[in-house]
Amino acid sequence: MPSPSRLLCSAWSQPIRTRLQAAFVVMFVLMLAVTLVGVSGMRTTLATLTGFREEVMPELARVLELAEKVSQVAAIAPNLADSYAPDTLPDDVERLQVLMGDIQRLSLALPPQADRRLEVSSMLDGSERDLEQLLLLSGDKRQQQQQLDAYRLRLDHLLDQLGTGQASPVHRAPTLLPLWHTLQAVPLARDRAALGVLEADAEALLAAMQRRGELRALPPWLAAELDVICSAPQNLFERRRQVLQTDGRMATLLQLYRSNAEQLSRRTAAYVQELRALADNRSRAVQVAIRSGISGLTVLAAVGVLVALLAAGYVRRVAQQMQSISRVMSRLAAGDTAQATPATERADEIGELARAFQVFRDNLLEKQRLTQGLEAQRRLLQTVFASMNDGLSVYDADGALMVWNPQFPALLGIDPAHLRSGLPYPALRTAMPAGTRWQAVAADTAAHTADGRERIASAAELHLPDGRVLEFRSRAMPEGGWVAVCRDVSARRAAEAQLQQMQKMEVLGQLTGGVAHDFNNFLVAILGNLELLEQRPDLPEDARRRLERAHGAANKAAALTRRLLAFARRQPLTPEIVDLDDMLQEMLDLIEYSVGDGIAVTVDAEPGLVVCVDRGQLENAVLNLALNAAQAMPDGGRLDIVARREESATPLSGPALRLEVRDNGRGIPPEVLPRVLEPFFTTKEQGKGSGLGLSIVYGFLRQSGGDVGIDSTPGHGTTISLWLPPAAPHCALAHGPAVLPATLPARRVLLVDDDADVRDTALALLQQLGATVHAVAGEAAALAWLAAGGEAELVLSDVMLGDGGDGVRLYRRLQQERPGLAVVLTSGLPPEYHARRSDWPAGAPFLAKPYTLPELARLLGGNG
């Protein structure tokens, strides 16, 4: 015979429908037993009715007080969610603790059946946990809100720093202002969807700034600030997302509080009503039941049998629906999400179970969609990390390498196989190429290693042996360690050096041009007086020879002045079509004679190389370079002059003609090579060189649209390359200075010049030519003399009269008031320089300083 335990296990292993049917059979038997027992129980009911009423009323009072306390808890709990009321928080917490203690005391005083009916104990356990969670969330929300407010202050400070002036970063990065407006709206986002839209807009604006190069135009501090606000681990968007998440959890707890209070209130009201009705009805019912007698119990037994039969049918239907739900759940567990959940329309417990399963099914599907989205975001972040142009590396608090992108070892010149996760920072520095050095290390410290031996600067430059320069930017991470970004700035450094050289040459050119202008005025007095002395017939022969030497030196000074103006790009060039092969062949004898017998000179030029330049200046440049090469070969050597056409890899925009002057001399030291084009720089002994040769060549080439390149190795010689653009079909050729008419029948001259020496010398020269001359120092004096009746057929006026006025203004006024009066302008600077003025009279007669007696004779009509 089976044991009782085996029978019990067999009963529990039956399907739920069998177990429920067995339970109803037991209920039927028990109902019959209750009927039999009820007959005797009725007799004692009347005696206990009075005592029941006395027990119900105190219980009713405690239940009402309990409901009131719970309502007060539900009213105070929302105050904990207010992050901007920290002063009232201690009082609210103390009141909640007192109320919870009162509720605990009242629940213990309730009868067990009332506690089970009202479910106070379970509500208290859940409320205590919810209260603790609500307090924690309230503290988190205040901290998160403070961090979010800190970001808002940073955004306001950023707007103040942007400014509205011409130097504002907004002018260099127009996308910066829309990005600021987007970031300003983040703390006001009401939900995750709005926050997601703002985050997507910010990412799109940052990507647009990256494409347009606006990020590189921003100041480093501004780019770093944007990186912290938008891309840091705890950035603005993450802070707002945490606040929204905390609000949602707090709202859920508050809703749970309200729901518990409402449920307890409803249960309390129902329970109180039941107690009151029970107190009143029990007395009448007991009396009616007693009077009805035993006959009523028989009817109840019959009704009980009928109810049990109906319940059995109902249980069978319920079991069938539960089996359907169980099959759908099993399929869902197997991965089949297409099955619909049955019985969701029922209003009883089965319907609640079906709807709960439906919620579970929906959450599972949502989780699958979120997992897919997170995987897509992970792949996107991995792609961006691997595709960055800059090198990125992340280090932990101990200074060990954690993560790096492929560009990081490529920029450093390190074999990627030498990198591993956990590589110490000193070992990483050891793995860098030999000769690597740090420069321009910032004083600001971004982080330290855990042992404190290594200081990580916020910014530094790493100079590699191959000449590349890497710029490192480091930022500390909140949890320890730092992030370093390196960028190749070699091209930018080279461009900055070239710009500094161009600016220096421009300043020196302006200085040289001003000196040449003043020197031309001196030469007018020197050459004029020398010419006047040469006209004297009583001049001794030895004095005449000295005078001729002085005159020759003055002419050389005038030629040097023209070279200085060429360097300053203020000397007008006389371009013409020049065949390089023909020019070099014609110059070969002169070059061989100039460099000496110990140097072999060869010329190799491709035929048909034609340029449009000032031939005299180009010949002077080639001869100057040849003389420099000869001085580099004191014991003899070889000088090669080669002309070729280059189609690509030229310093000019497009094809260029390359004229090289090569020697095998001692070469130029590396420390001297960067300065050889600077004016007044020379390695020659004192008195043997002015240092203007190469700089004047450079100025002429730049003025002609070309460039100069120098390649030199100590002990192996030097190659200087002159780059010139090929002659275009529409090359504008100069036709000489023809700025003066062939004859001007002038005998009465008004001379206007603010320099007394120049004015007196020109006066003597003109008088030597037989002219009647009146000399004045300025514009106002000239106009006053003419207005007073002075007669002149020619006005010779300097352009720049200093404090005495302006020669151009005088020219225009005389053209208006005296159109028949000839006016000639003169200056130590060429007319091309003055033509930059907006009021320069095109076609005005012009006489360049220093002028000579024959030129003045030609001006007056050929006399003298």
C-alpha positions in Angstrom: 0.0 0.0 0.0 1.5 3.5 -1.0 2.6 5.7 1.8 0.8 9.1 2.5 3.8 11.1 1.4 3.9 9.3 -2.0 0.2 10.0 -2.4 0.7 13.7 -1.6 3.5 13.9 -4.2 1.3 12.2 -6.8 -1.5 14.6 -6.2 0.7 17.7 -6.6 2.1 16.2 -9.9 -1.4 16.2 -11.4 -2.5 19.0 -13.8 -3.9 22.2 -12.3 -7.4 21.3 -13.5 -7.3 18.0 -11.6 -6.0 19.8 -8.5 -8.8 22.4 -8.7 -11.5 19.8 -9.1 -10.2 17.9 -6.1 -10.3 21.1 -4.1 -13.9 21.7 -5.0 -14.8 18.1 -3.8 -13.2 18.8 -0.5 -15.0 22.1 -0.3 -18.3 20.3 -0.9 -17.6 17.9 2.0 -16.6 20.7 4.2 -19.8 22.6 3.4 -21.9 19.6 4.6 -19.9 19.5 7.7 -20.4 23.2 8.3 -24.1 22.7 7.9 -24.2 20.1 10.6 -22.0 22.2 12.8 -24.0 25.3 12.1 -27.1 23.8 13.8 -25.3 23.7 17.0 -23.5 26.9 16.4 -26.6 29.0 16.0 -27.4 28.3 19.6 -24.3 30.1 20.8 -24.4 33.0 18.3 -27.0 35.0 20.1 -24.9 35.0 23.3 -21.8 36.3 21.5 -23.6 39.0 19.5 -23.4 41.6 22.2 -19.7 41.0 22.8 -19.0 41.2 19.0 -20.3 44.8 18.9 -18.1 45.8 21.7 -15.0 44.5 19.9 -15.8 46.0 16.5 -16.0 49.7 17.5 -12.4 50.0 18.9 -11.1 48.2 15.9 -13.0 50.6 13.7 -11.4 53.6 15.4 -7.9 52.2 14.9 -8.6 51.5 11.3 -9.7 55.1 10.7 -6.7 56.5 12.4 -4.4 54.2 10.4 -6.0 55.6 7.1 -5.4 59.2 8.2 -1.7 58.5 9.0 -1.2 56.9 5.6 -2.8 59.8 3.9 -0.4 62.2 5.7 2.5 60.1 4.5 1.3 60.3 0.9 0.9 64.1 1.2 4.5 64.6 2.6 6.3 62.2 0.3 6.2 64.5 -2.8 8.2 67.2 -0.9 11.2 64.9 -0.9 11.3 65.1 -4.7 11.7 68.9 -4.7 15.4 69.4 -5.4 15.2 73.1 -4.8 13.8 72.9 -1.2 16.7 71.5 0.9 15.8 73.5 4.0 12.5 71.6 4.6 13.9 68.2 3.9 15.0 67.4 7.6 11.5 68.3 8.9 9.7 66.3 6.2 12.0 63.2 6.9 11.3 63.5 10.7 7.6 63.8 10.1 7.6 60.8 7.9 9.5 58.8 10.5 7.0 59.7 13.2 4.1 58.8 10.9 5.6 55.5 9.9 6.1 54.7 13.6 2.4 55.5 14.3 1.3 53.3 11.4 3.5 50.5 12.7 2.0 50.9 16.2 -1.6 50.9 14.9 -1.0 47.9 12.6 0.3 45.9 15.5 -2.8 46.7 17.5 -5.1 45.5 14.7 -6.5 41.9 14.9 -4.8 39.4 12.6 -7.8 39.2 10.3 -7.9 43.0 9.9 -4.2 43.1 9.1 -4.7 40.5 6.5 -7.7 42.3 5.0 -6.0 45.7 5.0 -2.5 44.4 4.1 -0.9 47.0 6.3 2.2 44.9 7.1 3.1 44.4 3.4 2.3 48.1 2.7 4.7 49.1 5.5 7.5 46.9 4.3 7.1 48.3 0.8 6.7 51.9 2.0 9.9 51.8 4.1 11.9 50.5 1.1 10.2 53.1 -1.2 11.0 55.9 1.4 14.7 54.9 1.6 14.8 54.8 -2.2 13.0 58.1 -2.5 15.5 59.7 -0.1 18.4 58.4 -2.1 16.9 59.5 -5.4 16.1 63.0 -3.9 19.8 63.4 -2.9 20.9 62.1 -6.3 18.6 64.6 -8.1 19.9 67.5 -6.1 23.5 66.6 -6.9 22.6 66.0 -10.6 20.7 69.3 -10.7 23.7 71.2 -9.2 26.0 69.6 -11.9 23.5 70.5 -14.6 23.3 74.1 -13.3 27.1 74.2 -13.4 27.0 73.4 -17.1 24.5 76.1 -17.6 26.8 78.6 -15.9 29.6 77.4 -18.2 27.4 78.0 -21.2 26.6 81.5 -20.0 30.3 82.1 -19.4 31.0 80.8 -22.9 28.6 83.3 -24.4 30.3 86.1 -22.6 33.7 85.0 -23.9 32.4 84.8 -27.5 31.8 88.5 -27.6 30.6 90.5 -30.7 33.8 92.2 -31.9 35.9 91.6 -35.0 38.1 89.2 -33.1 35.2 87.1 -31.9 35.5 83.3 -32.7 31.9 83.6 -34.1 33.4 85.3 -37.2 35.8 82.5 -37.8 33.3 79.8 -36.9 29.7 80.8 -37.9 28.4 77.4 -36.8 29.5 78.1 -33.2 26.4 80.3 -32.4 23.8 77.7 -33.5 25.7 75.1 -31.5 25.5 77.3 -28.4 21.8 77.8 -28.8 21.3 74.0 -29.1 23.4 73.4 -25.9 21.5 76.1 -24.1 18.2 74.2 -24.7 19.5 70.9 -23.3 18.8 71.7 -19.6 15.2 72.6 -20.6 14.6 69.2 -22.4 11.3 67.8 -21.0 11.8 64.2 -22.0 14.3 61.8 -23.5 13.0 62.2 -27.0 13.6 66.0 -27.0 17.0 65.4 -25.4 17.9 62.9 -28.2 16.9 65.5 -30.9 19.1 68.1 -29.3 22.0 65.7 -29.0 21.6 64.7 -32.6 21.6 68.4 -33.6 24.7 69.1 -31.6 26.5 66.2 -33.2 25.5 67.4 -36.6 26.7 70.9 -35.9 30.0 69.6 -34.6 30.4 67.4 -37.6 29.7 70.5 -39.8 32.3 72.5 -38.0 34.8 69.7 -38.5 34.1 69.5 -42.2 34.4 73.3 -42.7 37.6 73.5 -40.7 36.0 75.8 -38.1 37.2 73.7 -35.2 40.9 74.4 -36.2 40.1 78.1 -36.4 38.9 78.2 -32.8 41.1 79.1 -29.9 42.4 76.0 -28.1 40.6 76.8 -24.9 37.3 77.1 -26.8 37.8 73.8 -28.6 38.6 72.1 -25.3 35.5 73.6 -23.7 33.3 72.4 -26.5 34.9 68.9 -26.1 34.1 68.8 -22.4 30.5 70.0 -22.8 29.6 67.7 -25.7 31.9 64.7 -25.6 33.2 64.2 -22.0 32.0 61.0 -20.2 29.8 63.2 -17.9 28.8 65.7 -20.6 25.8 68.1 -20.6 23.5 65.6 -22.4 24.4 62.8 -20.0 23.7 65.0 -17.0 20.3 66.0 -18.3 19.6 62.4 -19.1 20.4 61.4 -15.5 18.1 64.1 -14.2 15.2 62.9 -16.4 15.9 59.3 -15.3 15.9 60.2 -11.7 12.6 62.2 -12.1 11.0 59.2 -13.7 12.0 56.9 -10.9 10.9 59.4 -8.3 7.6 59.9 -10.1 7.1 56.1 -10.1 7.8 55.9 -6.3 5.4 58.8 -5.7 2.8 57.2 -7.8 3.3 54.0 -5.8 2.9 56.0 -2.6 -0.3 57.5 -3.8 -1.6 54.2 -5.1 -0.8 52.5 -1.7 -2.6 55.3 0.1 -5.6 55.1 -2.2 -5.8 51.4 -2.0 -5.5 51.4 1.8 -8.1 54.2 2.0 -10.5 52.1 -0.2 -9.8 49.0 1.8 -10.2 50.9 5.1 -13.5 52.5 3.9 -14.8 49.1 2.8 -13.6 47.4 5.9 -15.1 50.1 8.1 -18.4 49.9 6.2 -18.3 46.1 6.6 -17.6 46.5 10.3 -20.5 48.8 10.7 -22.9 46.7 8.6 -21.7 43.6 10.2 -22.3 45.1 13.6 -25.9 46.0 12.6 -26.7 43.1 10.4 -25.1 40.5 12.5 -27.6 41.0 15.2 -30.6 40.9 12.9 -29.2 38.0 10.9 -28.4 35.9 13.9 -31.8 36.5 15.3 -33.4 35.7 11.9 -31.1 32.7 11.5 -32.0 31.4 14.9 -35.7 31.8 14.2 -35.4 30.3 10.8 -34.1 27.3 12.4 -32.5 24.2 11.0 -34.8 24.2 7.9 -32.8 27.1 6.4 -29.6 25.1 6.7 -31.0 22.4 4.5 -31.7 24.9 1.8 -28.2 26.3 2.0 -26.8 22.8 1.7 -28.7 22.3 -1.6 -27.6 25.7 -2.9 -24.0 24.8 -1.9 -24.1 21.6 -4.0 -25.4 23.6 -7.0 -22.7 26.2 -6.6 -20.0 23.5 -6.4 -21.2 22.1 -9.7 -21.2 25.5 -11.4 -17.7 26.2 -10.0 -16.4 22.9 -11.4 -17.4 23.9 -14.9 -16.0 27.4 -14.4 -12.7 26.0 -13.2 -12.5 23.8 -16.3 -12.8 26.7 -18.6 -10.3 28.7 -16.6 -7.8 25.9 -16.7 -8.2 25.7 -20.5 -7.4 29.4 -20.9 -4.4 29.0 -18.5 -3.1 26.2 -20.6 -3.4 28.5 -23.7 -1.4 31.2 -21.9 1.2 28.6 -20.9 1.6 27.4 -24.5 2.1 31.0 -25.7 4.7 31.6 -22.9 6.6 28.5 -23.8 6.7 29.6 -27.5 7.9 33.0 -26.4 10.7 31.4 -24.4 11.7 29.5 -27.5 11.9 32.7 -29.5 8.5 32.8 -31.2 7.2 36.4 -30.7 4.4 36.3 -33.3 1.8 34.5 -31.0 -1.0 36.7 -29.6 -1.7 36.5 -25.9 -5.2 35.0 -25.2 -7.7 36.1 -22.5 -6.4 39.7 -22.2 -10.0 40.9 -22.4 -11.1 39.1 -19.2 -11.8 41.3 -16.1 -10.8 38.7 -13.5 -7.5 37.2 -12.3 -6.9 35.3 -15.5 -7.2 38.5 -17.5 -4.7 40.2 -15.1 -2.3 37.3 -15.6 -2.7 37.5 -19.4 -2.2 41.3 -19.4 0.9 41.0 -17.2 2.3 38.4 -19.6 1.5 40.8 -22.5 3.5 43.6 -20.7 6.4 41.1 -20.2 6.3 40.2 -23.9 6.3 43.9 -24.9 9.2 44.6 -22.6 11.1 41.7 -24.1 10.6 43.0 -27.6 11.6 46.5 -26.6 14.8 45.1 -24.9 15.6 43.3 -28.2 15.2 46.6 -30.1 17.4 48.4 -27.6 20.1 45.7 -27.8 20.1 46.1 -31.5 20.4 49.9 -31.3 23.2 49.7 -28.7 25.1 47.3 -30.9 24.7 49.7 -33.9 26.0 52.6 -31.7 28.9 50.5 -30.6 29.9 49.7 -34.1 29.6 53.4 -35.0 31.8 54.5 -32.1 34.4 51.9 -33.0 34.4 53.1 -36.7 34.9 56.7 -35.6 37.6 55.7 -33.1 39.5 53.8 -35.8 39.0 56.5 -38.5 40.3 59.5 -36.6 43.1 61.5 -38.3 44.6 62.3 -34.9 46.3 59.8 -32.6 44.2 58.9 -29.5 45.5 57.1 -26.4 43.9 56.5 -23.0 45.9 55.8 -19.8 44.8 54.6 -16.4 45.7 56.2 -13.0 49.0 54.2 -12.9 50.1 55.5 -16.3 49.5 52.3 -18.1 48.3 52.4 -21.7 44.7 51.2 -21.9 43.3 52.0 -25.4 44.7 53.5 -28.6 43.6 54.0 -32.2 45.6 52.9 -35.3 46.7 56.4 -36.0 48.5 56.7 -32.7 51.5 54.4 -33.4 51.6 55.5 -37.0 52.2 59.2 -36.0 54.7 58.2 -33.3 56.6 55.9 -35.7 56.2 52.9 -33.3 55.6 49.4 -34.5 52.0 48.5 -33.5 53.2 45.1 -32.3 55.1 46.8 -29.5 51.9 48.3 -28.0 49.8 46.3 -25.6 47.2 47.0 -23.0 48.8 47.8 -19.7 52.1 49.0 -21.2 53.7 51.4 -18.6 54.1 55.0 -19.7 57.9 55.0 -19.3 58.1 51.9 -21.5 56.0 53.7 -24.2 58.4 56.7 -24.2 61.4 54.2 -24.5 59.7 52.7 -27.6 59.7 56.0 -29.4 62.4 56.5 -32.1 65.9 57.5 -31.0 66.3 61.3 -31.1 62.8 62.1 -30.2 62.6 65.1 -27.9 59.8 67.0 -26.1 59.6 70.8 -26.6 57.2 73.6 -25.6 55.9 71.7 -22.6 53.1 73.6 -21.0 53.3 74.5 -17.3 49.8 73.3 -16.7 49.5 69.7 -15.4 46.7 67.5 -16.7 47.5 64.4 -14.6 50.1 62.5 -12.6 50.9 58.8 -12.5 49.9 57.0 -9.3 53.5 57.0 -8.0 53.9 60.7 -8.7 57.0 60.3 -10.8 55.6 61.4 -14.1 53.9 64.7 -14.7 51.6 64.8 -17.7 51.5 68.3 -19.1 48.2 69.6 -20.6 50.1 70.5 -23.9 53.4 69.7 -25.4 55.2 69.3 -28.7 57.0 66.1 -29.7 59.8 66.6 -32.3 60.6 63.3 -34.2 63.9 62.6 -35.9 62.3 62.7 -39.3 61.5 66.4 -38.8 57.8 65.9 -38.0 56.3 67.8 -35.1 53.4 66.3 -33.1 51.2 68.4 -30.8 50.0 66.6 -27.7 46.9 67.6 -25.8 46.1 65.8 -22.5 43.0 65.9 -20.3 42.5 64.1 -17.0 39.6 61.7 -16.5 37.3 61.9 -13.5 38.0 58.3 -12.4 41.8 58.8 -12.7 44.2 58.6 -15.6 44.2 60.8 -18.7 43.3 61.0 -22.4 46.0 62.2 -24.9 45.3 63.4 -28.5 48.3 63.9 -30.8 48.2 65.8 -34.1 50.8 66.3 -36.9 51.4 70.0 -37.0 54.6 69.9 -39.2 52.9 71.6 -42.2 51.5 74.3 -39.9 54.9 75.0 -38.4 56.5 75.2 -41.8 53.8 77.6 -43.0 54.3 79.8 -39.9 58.0 79.9 -40.5 57.5 80.9 -44.1 55.0 83.6 -43.1 57.5 85.0 -40.6 60.2 85.1 -43.3 57.9 86.9 -45.7 56.9 89.4 -43.1 60.5 90.1 -42.3 61.4 90.5 -45.9 58.5 92.9 -46.4 59.5 95.1 -43.5 63.1 95.1 -44.7 61.9 95.9 -48.2 59.9 98.9 -47.0 63.0 100.1 -45.0 65.3 99.6 -48.1 62.8 101.5 -50.4 62.7 104.4 -48.0 66.5 104.5 -47.8 66.8 104.3 -51.6 64.3 107.2 -52.0 66.3 109.5 -49.6 69.6 108.4 -51.2 68.3 109.4 -54.6 67.7 112.9 -53.3 71.3 113.0 -52.0 72.5 111.8 -55.4 70.7 114.7 -57.1 72.9 117.1 -55.2 76.1 115.0 -55.6 75.7 114.3 -59.3 74.4 117.8 -60.1 77.3 119.5 -58.4 79.8 117.2 -60.0 78.4 118.0 -63.4 78.5 121.7 -62.7 82.2 121.3 -61.7 82.9 119.4 -64.9 81.6 122.4 -66.9 84.3 124.6 -65.5 87.1 125.2 -68.2 89.6 126.2 -65.6 89.5 122.9 -63.7 93.0 121.5 -63.2 93.7 118.1 -64.7 94.4 116.3 -61.5 91.1 117.8 -60.0 89.3 116.7 -63.2 90.5 113.1 -62.7 89.4 113.1 -59.1 86.1 114.6 -60.2 85.6 111.8 -62.8 86.4 109.2 -60.1 83.8 110.8 -57.8 81.3 111.0 -60.7 81.9 107.3 -61.4 81.4 106.4 -57.7 78.2 108.5 -57.7 76.9 106.6 -60.8 77.7 103.3 -59.0 75.7 104.6 -56.0 72.8 105.4 -58.4 73.0 101.8 -59.8 73.1 100.4 -56.2 70.0 102.5 -55.4 68.2 100.9 -58.4 69.2 97.5 -57.0 67.9 98.4 -53.6 64.6 99.5 -55.2 64.5 96.2 -57.0 64.9 94.4 -53.7 62.1 96.5 -52.2 60.0 95.8 -55.3 59.7 99.5 -56.0 62.0 99.7 -59.0 60.2 99.4 -62.3 61.3 96.5 -64.4 61.7 96.5 -68.1 60.4 93.1 -69.1 61.3 91.7 -72.5 61.2 88.3 -74.2 64.5 86.5 -73.2 65.7 83.1 -74.6 67.6 81.6 -71.7 69.9 79.6 -74.0 70.9 82.7 -76.0 71.4 84.8 -73.0 73.6 82.3 -71.2 75.7 81.7 -74.3 76.3 85.4 -74.7 77.2 85.7 -71.0 79.6 82.7 -71.0 82.7 84.8 -71.8 81.9 87.4 -69.2 81.2 84.7 -66.6 84.5 82.8 -67.4 86.4 86.1 -67.2 84.8 87.0 -63.8 85.3 83.7 -62.0 88.9 83.2 -63.0 91.0 80.6 -64.8 90.9 77.9 -62.1 87.1 77.3 -62.5 85.6 75.4 -65.4 82.3 76.9 -66.6 79.7 74.9 -68.5 76.3 76.0 -69.8 73.5 73.5 -70.5 70.2 74.9 -71.5 67.3 73.3 -73.3 66.3 75.1 -76.5 63.2 77.2 -76.6 63.1 78.2 -72.9 61.6 81.7 -73.1 60.8 84.0 -70.2 59.4 87.5 -69.9 61.7 89.4 -67.5 64.1 92.4 -67.2 67.1 91.0 -69.0 69.6 93.2 -67.3 68.3 92.2 -63.9 68.4 88.5 -64.8 72.0 88.8 -66.2 73.0 90.7 -63.0 71.5 87.9 -60.9 73.3 85.1 -62.8 76.6 87.0 -62.7 76.1 87.7 -58.9 75.5 83.9 -58.3 78.6 83.0 -60.4 80.8 85.4 -58.4 79.5 83.9 -55.1 80.2 80.4 -56.4 83.8 81.4 -57.4 84.4 82.7 -53.9 83.3 79.3 -52.5 86.0 77.6 -54.7 89.2 79.5 -53.9 91.3 76.5 -55.1 89.4 76.1 -58.3 86.5 73.9 -59.2 83.5 73.4 -61.6 80.6 75.8 -62.2 77.6 74.4 -64.1 74.7 76.6 -65.3 71.7 74.5 -66.3 68.3 75.6 -67.6 65.4 73.1 -67.7 61.6 73.1 -67.9 59.8 71.5 -64.9 56.1 70.4 -65.4 55.4 69.4 -61.8 56.7 69.7 -58.2 57.5 73.4 -58.6 57.1 76.3 -56.1 55.0 78.2 -58.6 51.4 77.4 -59.5 52.0 75.3 -62.6 54.9 74.6 -64.9 58.1 76.7 -64.4 61.6 77.2 -65.9 64.4 76.3 -63.6 67.8 78.0 -64.0 70.4 76.3 -61.7 73.8 77.6 -60.8 75.8 74.7 -59.4 79.3 74.6 -57.8 81.4 72.0 -56.1 82.8 74.3 -53.5 82.8 74.1 -49.7 79.0 74.5 -49.4 77.0 76.4 -46.8 76.9 75.3 -43.2 73.4 74.1 -42.0 73.2 76.8 -39.3 73.9 79.5 -41.9 71.6 78.2 -44.7 68.3 79.6 -43.4 69.7 83.1 -43.3 71.5 83.5 -46.6 68.5 85.4 -48.2 68.3 87.9 -45.4 69.5 91.4 -46.3 72.9 92.5 -44.9 73.7 88.9 -43.8 77.2 87.8 -45.1 79.9 85.3 -44.1 82.6 87.4 -45.8 85.2 89.3 -44.0 84.6 92.9 -42.9 84.6 95.2 -46.0 84.4 92.4 -48.6 80.6 92.1 -48.9 77.4 94.0 -48.1 75.2 91.0 -47.7 72.7 92.4 -50.3 73.6 90.1 -53.3 71.3 87.1 -52.7 68.6 89.2 -51.1 68.5 91.5 -54.2 68.3 88.4 -56.4 65.5 87.1 -54.3 63.7 90.5 -54.5 64.0 90.6 -58.3 62.7 87.0 -58.7 59.7 87.7 -56.4 59.0 90.9 -58.3 59.1 88.9 -61.6 56.6 86.2 -60.3 59.3 83.7 -59.5 61.1 82.1 -56.5 64.6 81.1 -55.3 65.6 77.7 -53.9 68.9 76.8 -52.2 70.3 73.2 -51.7 73.7 72.9 -50.1 75.8 70.2 -48.5 79.0 71.2 -46.6 82.0 69.8 -48.6 79.9 68.9 -51.7 78.9 72.2 -53.1 75.8 74.4 -53.5 73.0 74.6 -56.0 70.9 77.7 -56.3 67.7 77.4 -58.4 66.0 80.4 -60.0 62.4 79.5 -60.7 60.7 81.7 -63.4 57.3 81.4 -65.1 57.3 80.6 -68.8 56.6 83.6 -71.1 52.9 83.9 -71.7 51.6 84.9 -75.2 50.2 88.1 -73.8 53.4 89.1 -72.0 53.3 92.9 -71.3 56.6 94.2 -72.6 58.0 97.5 -71.4 58.9 100.1 -74.0 61.4 102.1 -72.0 60.8 105.0 -69.6 59.4 107.3 -72.3 57.8 109.6 -69.7 59.2 112.9 -71.1 58.4 114.6 -74.4 61.2 114.9 -76.9 61.2 118.8 -76.6 59.7 121.4 -74.3 60.5 125.0 -75.4 60.8 126.2 -71.8 63.0 129.0 -70.6 61.1 130.2 -67.5 60.9 127.4 -64.9 59.2 127.2 -61.5 61.1 124.6 -59.4 59.3 123.1 -56.4 61.3 120.9 -53.9 61.3 120.7 -50.2 64.9 119.5 -49.9 67.2 122.6 -49.9 70.3 120.8 -51.3 68.3 119.3 -54.1 66.5 122.6 -54.8 69.8 124.6 -54.9 71.5 122.0 -57.1 68.6 121.8 -59.6 68.5 125.6 -59.7 72.1 125.8 -60.6 71.8 123.0 -63.3 68.8 124.7 -64.9 70.5 128.1 -64.8 73.6 126.4 -66.4 71.2 125.4 -69.2 70.2 129.1 -69.7 66.8 128.9 -68.0 65.3 131.6 -65.8 64.4 129.7 -62.6 62.4 130.5 -59.5 62.7 127.9 -56.7 60.2 127.4 -53.9 59.9 124.8 -51.1 56.3 123.8 -51.2 52.9 123.8 -52.9 51.5 126.9 -51.2 54.6 129.0 -52.1 54.3 127.9 -55.7 50.6 128.8 -56.0 51.2 132.1 -54.2 54.1 133.0 -56.6 52.0 132.3 -59.6 49.0 134.2 -58.2 51.3 137.2 -57.6 52.1 137.4 -61.3 55.0 135.1 -61.6 55.5 133.7 -65.1 56.6 130.2 -65.9 56.5 127.9 -69.0 57.4 124.8 -67.0 56.8 123.6 -63.4 59.2 120.9 -62.2 57.7 119.7 -58.9 58.8 116.9 -56.5 55.9 114.4 -55.7 56.5 114.2 -52.0 57.0 117.7 -50.6 56.8 116.8 -46.9 55.3 119.6 -44.8 55.2 121.7 -48.0 52.2 119.9 -49.5 51.8 117.4 -52.2 53.1 117.5 -55.8 50.2 115.5 -57.3 47.7 117.9 -55.8 49.7 120.8 -57.2 49.7 119.1 -60.6 45.9 118.6 -60.7 45.2 122.1 -59.5 47.5 123.7 -62.2 45.9 121.5 -64.8 42.5 123.0 -63.9 43.5 126.6 -63.4 46.3 126.9 -66.0 45.8 124.2 -68.6 48.5 125.6 -70.9 51.2 125.4 -68.3 53.5 122.3 -68.6 53.9 120.4 -65.3 56.5 117.7 -64.8 56.7 115.5 -61.7 59.9 114.1 -60.2 60.7 111.7 -57.4 63.3 109.3 -56.0 60.7 106.5 -56.3 59.5 105.2 -59.7 56.1 106.2 -61.1 54.9 102.6 -60.7 55.1 103.0 -56.9 53.2 106.3 -56.9 50.6 104.8 -59.3 49.2 103.0 -56.3 47.6 106.3 -55.2 44.0 106.7 -56.3 44.6 110.3 -57.4 47.7 109.6 -59.4 47.4 111.3 -62.9 47.9 108.6 -65.5 50.2 109.8 -68.3 51.7 112.7 -66.4 55.3 113.6 -67.5 57.8 112.2 -65.0 61.5 112.7 -64.4 63.2 110.1 -62.2 65.8 111.2 -59.5 68.7 111.4 -59.7 68.5 113.4 -62.9 71.5 114.6 -64.8 72.4 117.7 -66.8 71.7 116.0 -70.2 68.2 114.9 -68.9 67.4 118.4 -67.8 68.7 119.7 -71.2 66.3 117.3 -73.0 63.5 118.5 -70.7 64.1 122.1 -71.7 64.3 121.4 -75.4 67.8 120.0 -76.0 69.8 123.1 -75.1 73.0 122.8 -73.1 
